[in-house]
Amino acid sequence: MAADGGTWNNLPSVILIEVFKYLPRNDTISASSTCRQWRQNLYHATLWRNLTFDIKSHDEDTIARNRFLASCFAKKVRSTTVKFDSLDPICVEEAARVVKKLSRNADLRKFHLMPSHCRAEPPGQNEGQKQFLERNGIQMLHKIAATSLHLEELTLGCMENVTSYSKELLNLLVMNQSSSLCVLGLATLKDDPDDYLLPELDGSLFGNFRHLQILSMDYDNLDDRLLLALCSGQMKRLNVHVHGIAESHPSTSDAAWQSFRLVNPMCELRLSLIHSYDAIEVLHSAILRPSMPLTHLRAFFCEQINVPALQQASQWYCNTLRSIQWVDSLQSGATNTLLDLEEQINPDHFVPNPLIMCAWRCVKLEEIILLGYKLWENELFALFRLGQSLRNLDIWEGDILLDQSGSIEKLEQDLSNEMGKAWKPRSHTNLDEVILNPNNGDSDEYILPLVASDLMA
């Protein structure tokens, strides 16, 4: 240091804090052990605007670290994500401890729950689990909704036993956060799409949120009243999860979607069918509407393809559709070629492959992910040749049907030449466990990261 005797531990705080801002979180904590002054500057509020709590199973060091971070910085943080193993009662208990400390932070602006699965398993048994969840989880979420001075983002991680309390939470958000809330995640992943609790949300309440931009919700609560209530003009993304469809569900009208698009011209609709064994059959007749601003059409583990729905998509959403994902386990029985499915529906005349028609007609279609269904190699060529914007075609190599003289290697080379960049089908080793065998994996682990990204502003 300088000849006047200055040393590293005498650096002015303003300089030290600026240096800390450039360091990764773990490096900042390590650097703070250099001396007392550096340690004191570690606690400066500007260094802890964003913080992720990552609570892992059977890891005492992780638990100790998160307890330390929560005790020191839960009242300073502005944006936080709580990641945890939701099937481990110990992790759920630790996550609840963190949420309790965060609930005392009136300056919290962004709060995201990120569980490992679609349900939480609190400590205790039966009624004891419910009481723990209500006392240590739901009440703390309500406190955040009621006391935060400027809450901008709130997502519940798609946990069914948490979002079942969303009716009261929504009321609190309307009372206290109507002028600040921009992102709200209320959608779920259901364990059983044929039997689940349904919180009856008042769709008209969403009209109170003056700056709402991203909303996720279950199709059960989507109706014309809610669509008309989303009238802020600032909606950018509406994420809808479809599980079962109750006989009493009113569906939505095309007129309501027309009004919604007129008010929110920049909004995109991401529609995800999840274990929707019955709903997938009526996707074309009961769910899709011509005026939907549909950009992402996804079916996860529904065990069949709805060919008429894809045919409608190629016609109705030719100016909006950007992504098609149809994913099933390889052993689910959903291994027909699309040609077989077309012939079953229209045995008397030829109907072109609906995916090819989507690639041809939908001028913004960038992505097709097709797992668990077979395509002939000439159909792959047609997709790339006709797809004006297609950038990503994801299919398992075992689902590609080759001509007698063909090989995967030659197909890869020919398609790479067609695209002007390297292309390879997905290999067996790169498939998720649940896609390889539904009995060996958990669909939550595949779906949750995808739907979580839908909520990122």
N, C-alpha and C positions, 0 to 999 in steps of 0.2 A: 504494500500500500504506500501512501505518500510518506515523505520524510518527516512530516509533522506528527507522525505517530498514529495516523488513522488506521483502523483495522476493519475487517469485514463485519465484525459485530457492531461497528459504529455506523454502518450505512444508515442514512436517513430512512425513516419508515416509508415515505412516499415512493422512494426508489425501490426499496425492498418489495413492497406490495406490487409494484409494476412488474418486477422480475417474476414474482410468484404467479402472476396472471398468465404468464407464458408457459408455465410448467404443467404437465399432467397432474391429476389429483394426487396420485401416490407419491410422485416426486416432490410435490409441495409439502406433503406430510413428512417425508424423509428429511427434506431440507430444514424443516422447522426444528429438528433435533440438534442443529449445529450449536445454538447458544440460546440464552434466555430471551434476548431481544427478537431473534428470528422466530422463536416459539410464540412470543406475544403477538407478533404480526400475523401469524397463521390464523388468528381468530378475527381478523378484520372482516367486516360484513361484506365488502365488495368481492371477496374471494369465494363466497359461498352463495352466490345467486342461483346456481344450478347444482343439484346434488341427486345422485342415484343411490338408493339403498338396495343392496343386492344380498338377500338373505337366503343362504343355501342350506340344504339338509346336512346334518351331521358334520358341521364345520364350526367348532368352537371359536376359532379365530375370527371367522366372519361375523358371528354373533357379537363378539366383544367389540369388533370394529364398528358395527352398526350401532351398538349401544353408545359408544363413544361419540360417533358422529351425530347421533340424535340428541344426546345431552348437550353437546357444544353448539350445534348449528341448526337444529330444528326451528329455532325462533328467528334465524337470520335468513334462511333460504327463501327464494322467491319462486323457484320452479323445481319440482321434485317428482321422481318416479320411485315407487316402492315395488321392487321385484322380489318374488318369494315363491318357494315351493308350497303351493296351496294344498297339497295332499299330506303334508307333514304338519301335525298339530303344533310341534315346537316352532316351526317357521311361521305358522299362522299367528301364534302367540307373540313372537318377536315382531312380526309385521304390525300387529295391533298395538304393540308398545310404541313403535315408531309413529303410527298414525295418531295416537293419543298426544304425543309431544307436538306433532305438526298442527294439531287442532288448536293449539294455543298461539299460533302464529297468525296474527291478524293481517300481516302483509303478504301471506301466501297467495300467489297468483295462478300457478299451474300445478295441478295435482293429478297424477296418473297412477292407478293400480295396475300392476303387470304380473298376474299370477301365472303359474306353470300350467294350470288346468282350468276348466270352466266352473269349478266349484271349490269352495274352501272347506277344509276339514278342521274345525276348531277343536281344542282339547275338550275332553269330557265325552259324555254319551247322551244321545238323543236330546232330551229337553235341556240338559246342561250345555250341549253344543249350541243350541239355539239361543239360550240366555247369554252365553259368552259372546256370540256374534252380535247380538243386539246391543249388549252393554259396551263391548270393547271395540266394535267395528262400526255398526250402523249409527250409534249415538255420536261417535267421533266424526263420522262423515257429515252428519247433520250439523254438528258444531262448526265444521269448516264452512259449510254452506251458509250458516247463519252469521258467523262472526268475521269472515274474511272481508276486508275493506274493498277489494277489487279482484275478485276471482274471475279469471279469464278462461281457464280450461279445467274440466273435471271429467275423468273417465273411470269406469268401475271394473274394467278388465274382463267383461263378458261373464262374470260369475253369477250364475242363476240365483243362488241363495243370498246374494247381496242386492242384485237389481230387483228382487221381489219386493224390496222396501222402497222402490224408487218413487212411489206416489207421494209420500211425505217429503222425500228429498226434493222432488220437483216443486212442490209448494214452497219450500224454504228458498230454493233458488229464485223463484219468481219474486218472492217478497224482498230478497236481499241482493240479488246479483243480476237483475234484469237489465241494467245498463252497462254491465261489463262482460258477461259471459259470451265467449266466442266459440268454444268447443265443448260439446257435451256428448259423452259416450254412455248410452243406456242399453245398447243391444246386448244380447246374450248368446252363448252356445248352450243348447239344451242337451242334457244327458239322455232324455227320452222325448223325442219329438211328438209322441202321441199322448203324453201325460205330463203336464207341468203346470205350475202355478202361474197365473197371469195377473200382474198388477194392472188395474184399469186406469190408464192415464187419461186425463182430460186434454184432448188435443188442442183445444182452444187456448190453453195456458201458454203454449209455445209462442203465441203472438206477442207475449210480453217481453221477449228477449230482443232488444233493439239492434244488437250487433252479432247475432248468432250466425256463424259461418259454416261450421261442421257439426252435423248431428248424426249419431248412430242410434238405431232403434229396431225393435222387432216388428215384423210385418203385422203381428197381432194388433198393434196399436196404431197402424197406419190407416187412415181413412181420409175422406174428402175434407172433413173439418180441420184436421191437422195440416193438410197441404195448404189450405186457404189461410191458416193461421201463420204459416211461415212467410210473412209478408214484409220482412225487413228489407228485402232487395239485396241483402249481402250474402245470401247462402252460396257457398262454394262447393259443398259436398254433402250429399245425403246418402248414408250407408244403411241399407235395410237387410236384416237377416230373416230368412224365411225358414220356419221349422214345420210345425203342423199348421193346418188352416181349420179354424173352428167353423162349424156350419153357420153360425150366426155372424161371421165376419162380413161386413158390408162391401168389402173390396174397395177399389177406388175407381172413379170415373175418368174418362179421357178429358172431359171438360175441366175437371179439377187440375189435372196435369197441365193442360193448356194454360190455365190461369197461373199456376205455379211457375211455369217457364217464362211467362210474360213478366212476372214480378222479379224472378231470379234468373235472368238470362245466362249467367255464368255458372250456374250450378250443375254439377255432374251427379248422376245416380249410380251407385255401386250396389248391385243386387246379388246377394249371396244366399243360395239354397244349401242348407246344412242338414244332412241326414233327413232330407225332406222326401220320404218315400211316397207319400200321398200327394204332397204339393207339387212335386216334379211332374206328375201326370197332368196337372191342370195349369201348368205354368203358362201355356199359350192362350188358354181360355179365361182363366180367373185372375191372373196376376199381371201379365204384360199388357200395356196400353200403348197405342201408337205415339202419343205425345210425351211419353216418358223421356227425360234427358239421359238415357241409359249409356253409360260409358264402359262399365265393367259388368259382365254377365258371368257368374261363377256358380258351379254346382259341385259341392264337396260331399262325396260318399253318399250319393243318392241312388246308386245302383242301376241307373238307366239314363239314357239320353232322350230328351224330348225333341225329336226331329222337327215337328211343326213350330216349336219355339225358335229353333235356329233359323228356320225358313222365314219366320216373322222378323227376326233380328236383322237378317240381310236386307229386308225391305224397309222396315220402320226406322231403324237406327243407322242408316247408311252414312249419316253425317256426324254421328256422335260416338259410335261404338269403338273402343280402343283396345279392349282386352276380353278374351274368352278363355275361361278356365273350366275344364270338365275333368274332375279327378275322382277315380274310384280305386279300390284295392284290386290288385291283380287277381286275387282269389275270390272276389265277390260275385263272380258270375257275369259281370258286366264286361264281357270280352268280345261282343259282336263287332263286326265292322260296321261303319256307318252305312255302307251299301246294303248290308243285310237288313238294317233297321228301316231303311227307306223302302225296300221291297216289301217288308211286312206291312207298312202303312199304305203303300200305293202299289199293289201287286200287278195292276193292269197297265201301268205305263212308267216310263223311265223318269226318275226325278234326280237331278244332279246332286252331288254331295253338298249338304247345306253349309259345311265349313268352307268349302271352296267358294260357294256363292257369297258367304260373308266376306271372305278375303277379297273377292272381286268387287263387290258392291260397296263395302264399308271403307271409305277412303282414308279413315284415320286408324284403322285396325293395325295395331303394332305388335300384338302378342296373342299367340294361341298356345295354351298348355293343355295337352290331351294325354291323360294317363289312365290306363285300364281299358282302352279301346284301340282297335287296330286300324291302320291305314295302309293302303297299297302304296308302293314307292312312286307310281305315276301320280297319285293324289298329292304326295308331298311336293313333287315338282310343280303341279298345278297351283298349289297354295302359294309358292314363292313367285311363280311367274305372273299370277293374277293379283297377288297382294301388293297393292301400290305402296303401302307403308309398313308391311310386315317386317319386323326386325328380330322377333324371337319366336321360334317354333320349338316347343319342348315336348318330346315324345320319347318313350322308352324304346331302346333298340329292339327289344323282344316283341314290341307291338307293331313293328314294320313288316309288312308282307312283301317279300321280294319275288321278282320273276325268277324262273328256273335258272337263268344264267346270271342273276344278279348277286351282289355281295354287299355287306354293310360298308366295307372299305371303299368300294367303287361309288356307292351311293353318297357317302360323305364327301368324296372328292368332287363328284358331279354337282352336288348341291352347293358346296363351297364355291365352286366356279360360278354357279348361277347367282349366288348372293354377292359375290365379290369379297367375301370374308370367310374365315374358317367356321364350319358348322359340324357339330357332332350330336347324335342323339344321346339321351341320358343312358348311362350304363347301369347295370344291375347294382353295382356297389354304391351308386349315388341316389338310390331310391330310399325314401323313408321307410321305417319298419312297418308302419301301418298300411303303406301302399303295397309292400311285399306280401303282408299277411295281416288281416284285420285283427287276428287273435294275438299277435305279437307286438302290437303298437297301440298308440293312443292318438286318435284323430285330433284331439286338442292341440297336441304338440306340433302338428302340421298347420292347423288352421289359425291358431291364436296369433302367431307373428304376422300373418297376412292381414287379418282384420285389425290388428293393433296399428299397423302402418297406415290404414285408412284414416286414422284419427290424427295423424301428424299434420299440423298446420303448415 
